[in-house]
Amino acid sequence: MWAGLLVGVLLGLFTTGHAWLGIIAAGIGFGALWGAVFGYAAHAATRGQRDFSSVRGLTAMRYDLVARDGSTERARAMLTEAGLLPA
């Protein structure tokens, strides 16, 4: 519809009187029609299936631990105590 409005306004610049309103309305109508036709064709071409898959959540497979000098063993002990690392 917006493309039809643009074309209608551009064509309406070259008309005088009340005819430009009809040209803009016709442009909107043709734009909506073409949008519907191309939308239907795109939907029919993919058989209604989208090209992405949605997921409910994102879960990390692994974590990297970054610790300052001297705190590595303490961090490892805390992770082992929390059950996140094997004993």
Steps between C-alpha positions, in 0.01 A plus 500: 500500500784740584668441165167569328459818703846613392426434134161667532651810658773518237247468218269740679765771479437524126122540524280793584166535676333218686640231270808458720285358781375226267853424384622471861205276592562281193870481591415387853255241365747359247778501760285304744398257225859439387611462862232238558590313180873493577436412865282207395760386246778513760285310749408237239863461390614410853179304569440709811817395676725760651873504447593513867438286805417645836629366830371560850838540662870505441721268701878503495677171430810606688632791704844659503639603836719808511673555835776731617835370617471308825121462496478211255501227764240683711272539196544133409416396857188717500383353168566146624307575821208635295498179294598667176836322476573131562675428828 
